[in-house]
Each structure stands twice: as structure tokens, then as C-alpha cells.
């Protein structure tokens, strides 16, 4: 299998280069673009995925509904739709753009483009990348915050989302 190529971007999202994923991961100086989708059901519960133990980032942690890299040459919109289909088998959802933010840790720096979608249909998750999926209420998420079960990226994401809701 050919290695994934990702675009390196500056903080404004302008492409400044292309490198293999193996060079980007492990080097937080190289900013790369990712997409997230917060997938809610009609009751307002958020679907989270429990990352597989074989993942190189946040293995075994609960994380954003959908998250993935934007491949070199791919648009943000195409990446969102591809990742929803690959990770959860969902193609009948029209994601709405929410915001963009930078997330950095000791391992990587991502320019995250976050979308949301309401979906009550069937979910068929990618078993080699995801161990489990389930819906969480905002109260359940808040009460589990800081206990080491969520990825650092999701805790950052959820905090931003709660601050960006209408009326907040």
C-alpha cells in the first residue's frame, strides 16, 4: 500500500509543501489539514468513536465522530464526504461547516476543519480503525471530561463546540 501524502500548510491554511504521513506525524512543526464531523442524532446526542488500539495517535480513546486527513490534492468538502463514508459508511448526510482551529500536541499539529451533521440512519464503522461507536449526551461527555478516556483533540474540539453554539 502506498504511503498517504499530506499537504503541509501554514497557519492560514495555505499549502507550502507535500510530505508522506510518516514525516509529518511525529513532527509538530509540520502543520497538516484534517476534517472532523460531529455527528448528532435527532435527540441531540453526539456519536463518538473509540479509536482502535492499533492507531498511532490516541489509541483506545474516545474521539470525534469522524476525523481524518485531507489528502494531497483533495478539497476539504471531498475529504469530509470520503471520511464519513470510510469510517462510518455514511453518504446520506449533508455536513455543515462550523469552524476551523489549530490543535497541537507533542506529536503533531493539525489545522482542523469542523463540520456537523444530524443523522439517524445505520452506521457501519471501519473495524480496523474503530473499536466501538456510541451516542453520548453533552452531560455524559462533560462528566467524563479530564478522566483520560477522551483524546486530547476531542476535549479541545468539544470545548470549542460548546463555546460556538448559538446563544453561547
N, C-alpha and C positions, 0 to 999 in steps of 0.2 A: 504494500500500500504506500502510495506517495505521501510524503510529509505535507501537512497543511501549511500553506503560505498565508501570512497575515501582513496587513499593511501597518507600518509604523506611522503614527500621526503625532503632530504637535498638540499642545493643549487646546487649540482651537479646532481640532479635527482635520486639519489639512494633512494630506498624505505626504510623507517625506521619505518613504522607502518601503521595501518589501523584504521580509526575512522569514525563514522557517520558524514554525511554532517553537521548536526546541531551542532556538536562540533567544526568543522573546520571553518565554516562560523562564523564570529564574533571574531575569534582569529587569528590575523595576524602572530602569532608565528608559526602556523602550515602551512607549505608550501604544496600546493597540485597541481597536474598537470592538465592542461587544454589544449584543442586544439582550434585553430582558423583557419578558412578558409577565405581568401579574394577571393571572387567570382566576377570575371570580365566578362563583355560581350565582344564580339569581337571588339567593338568600344573602349574598354578600360575603360568604366565606371564601378564603383565599386558598387555592390549591398550591401546596408545596411539594417539592420532590426531595426525597432522601437520596443523596448522591452515593453512587457505588463506592465500595471500599477500594476499587482499583483506580479511582481518579487521582490525578496528581495535585489537585487543589481541593481542599475541604472534603476529603474522603469521609463518607459516613455521616455527613452533616446535612441537616435540613436546609433547603435553599429555595430561591426564586422558582416560580412555576416553570418557566422556560428561560434558559440562558445559554448563549453560545457566541462564538467568534463570528465576526464579519470576515468572510474570506476575501483574499486579494481580488479586486475587480468586481466585487459584489456590492449592490446597493444595500442600504440599511433596511429598506422595505423587503427586499428579496431575502435578506438574512433572517428577518423576523418570521416570515412565512415558512422558510425552509426549516428553521429550528423548531417551530411549533409542530410541523409535520414529522420531522425526525424524532423529536423527543417524546411527543405525546400523541402522535397520529392525528392531529387536528388540522383540518384545512377549511372548516366552515366557521371561521371566526374572523371578524374584521377588527384588528387591533388599532387602538387609538394612541397616538403619541402623547406621553405625559411630560417628560423632561430628560435632560442629559446631565450627567455628573461624572466626576473623576473619582475612581476608587483605587487606592494604592495600599499595598502591604509589602512585607519583606520579599515577596516572591514575584509580584507583577504590578503593573499599573494599567488600568483599563479606563477607557472613555466609554461610559455606559449610556446607551440609548434605551430608555424605558418606555414600554407601552402597556396598555391594559386592555382586557377583553372580558366580556361576560359570556360564559359557555356552560351549558348544562348537559351536553352530549357525552358520548363514550370517550374514554381516554385509554389509549393503548401505549404504554410507556416503553421506552427503549431499555430493555433489561440489562444490557451490558454497561449502561451508564447510570441507570437509576435503579435503586433497590425497592422503592416504595413511593407511592403518592397518596396524599390525603388532604382533605379540606380542613382549614384551621379558621376559627373566628379571630377577630382582632384581639379580643380579650385573652384567648388561649395563647396567641403569639406574645402579647405583652407580658403575660405571667411567666412565660418560659424565657424571656429575654435575659441575656447575660449569663445563662446557665451552661453555655458550651455546647448546645445542641444545634444552633444555627450557625451557618457560615458567617464570617465577619462581613462579607459582602452583603448577605441578606439583611443582617442587622442594620447596616448602613442604608440599604435600599428601603427597608420598612420605615425607618425613621424619616427619611426624605418623603416617602409616600404619605405618611401621616401628617406631615407639615405642609404638603401640597394639596390636600383635599379641599374642596370648596368650603368656605366658611371657616377655614383654619387661619 
